[in-house]
């Protein structure tokens, strides 16, 4: 994700070597990659009960949050930090994690 944060994403407009427009693709946005990443981490977190694995998830999420806090700005930054904080809360509070899991909520922000 850190590498992705520093890159320009490709245009959704695809042309061939003669320059006529051939395809308009669904845009790949940084926000969609973040949603997928937190969705995956959230799914793992909601179903993890082993303290060693939870500690690993906390470390990874904390590192990702710290990197995002320094490397991003604006709305993207705020969304990432909110999701990271929610994930960290789920990892720290068993009751919260179970409520999220039992309510079929996903920390990635998608259903």
C-alpha positions as CSV (number, residue, x, y, z in Angstrom):
1,X,0.0,0.0,0.0
2,X,2.9,2.3,0.7
3,X,4.2,1.8,-2.9
4,X,0.7,2.4,-4.2
5,X,0.4,5.6,-2.2
6,X,3.4,7.1,-4.1
7,X,2.2,6.0,-7.6
8,X,-0.1,7.6,-10.1
9,X,-2.9,5.2,-11.0
10,X,-3.5,4.5,-14.6
11,X,-6.2,6.4,-16.5
12,X,-9.5,4.7,-17.0
13,X,-9.3,5.6,-20.6
14,X,-7.5,3.0,-22.8
15,X,-6.2,3.8,-26.3
16,X,-4.2,1.8,-28.7
17,X,-1.0,3.0,-30.4
18,X,-2.9,5.1,-33.0
19,X,-4.6,7.0,-30.1
20,X,-8.2,6.2,-30.7
21,X,-10.1,5.5,-27.5
22,X,-10.8,1.8,-27.3
23,X,-12.0,1.1,-23.7
24,X,-13.3,3.1,-20.7
25,X,-12.4,0.9,-17.7
26,X,-13.8,1.1,-14.2
27,X,-11.3,3.3,-12.4
28,X,-8.9,1.8,-9.9
29,X,-8.8,4.3,-7.1
30,X,-6.6,4.4,-4.0
31,X,-9.7,4.4,-1.9
32,X,-10.9,1.1,-3.5
33,X,-7.5,-0.5,-2.7
34,X,-7.7,0.7,0.9
35,X,-11.3,-0.6,1.2
36,X,-10.1,-4.0,0.0
37,X,-7.1,-4.1,2.3
38,X,-9.2,-3.2,5.4
39,X,-11.9,-5.5,4.3
40,X,-9.4,-8.4,4.3
41,X,-7.8,-7.4,7.6
42,X,-11.3,-6.8,9.1
43,X,-12.5,-10.2,8.0
44,X,-9.4,-11.9,9.5
45,X,-9.7,-9.8,12.7
46,X,-13.4,-10.6,13.2
47,X,-12.7,-14.3,13.1
48,X,-9.4,-14.5,15.0
49,X,-9.4,-15.6,18.6
50,X,-5.6,-16.4,19.1
51,X,-3.7,-13.7,21.1
52,X,-0.5,-14.1,19.1
53,X,-2.3,-13.7,15.8
54,X,-4.3,-10.7,17.2
55,X,-1.0,-9.1,18.3
56,X,0.3,-9.5,14.7
57,X,-2.8,-7.9,13.3
58,X,-2.5,-5.0,15.8
59,X,1.2,-4.5,14.8
60,X,0.4,-4.5,11.1
61,X,-2.6,-2.3,11.4
62,X,-0.7,0.2,13.7
63,X,2.2,0.3,11.2
64,X,-0.2,0.9,8.3
65,X,-2.1,3.6,10.2
66,X,1.2,5.4,11.1
67,X,2.4,5.2,7.5
68,X,-1.0,6.5,6.2
69,X,-1.0,9.3,8.8
70,X,2.3,10.6,7.4
71,X,2.0,9.8,3.7
72,X,-1.6,10.7,3.0
73,X,-3.6,13.8,3.3
74,X,-7.2,15.0,2.9
75,X,-10.2,12.7,2.7
76,X,-8.2,9.6,1.9
77,X,-6.1,10.0,5.0
78,X,-9.2,10.6,7.2
79,X,-11.0,7.5,5.9
80,X,-7.9,5.3,6.3
81,X,-7.4,6.5,9.9
82,X,-11.0,6.0,10.8
83,X,-11.0,2.4,9.5
84,X,-7.7,1.7,11.2
85,X,-9.0,2.9,14.5
86,X,-12.1,0.8,14.1
87,X,-10.0,-2.2,13.3
88,X,-7.8,-1.6,16.3
89,X,-10.8,-1.3,18.5
90,X,-12.2,-4.6,17.2
91,X,-8.8,-6.2,17.9
92,X,-8.6,-4.8,21.4
93,X,-12.3,-5.3,22.5
94,X,-13.6,-8.9,22.2
95,X,-17.2,-7.8,22.8
96,X,-16.9,-5.2,20.0
97,X,-15.3,-7.7,17.7
98,X,-18.1,-10.2,18.4
99,X,-20.8,-7.6,17.8
100,X,-19.3,-6.7,14.5
101,X,-18.9,-10.4,13.5
102,X,-22.4,-11.3,14.6
103,X,-23.9,-8.3,12.9
104,X,-22.3,-9.2,9.6
105,X,-20.5,-5.9,9.5
106,X,-17.3,-5.6,7.5
107,X,-14.5,-3.3,8.6
108,X,-13.6,-2.7,5.0
109,X,-16.7,-0.6,4.5
110,X,-18.4,-2.9,2.0
111,X,-21.1,-5.5,2.3
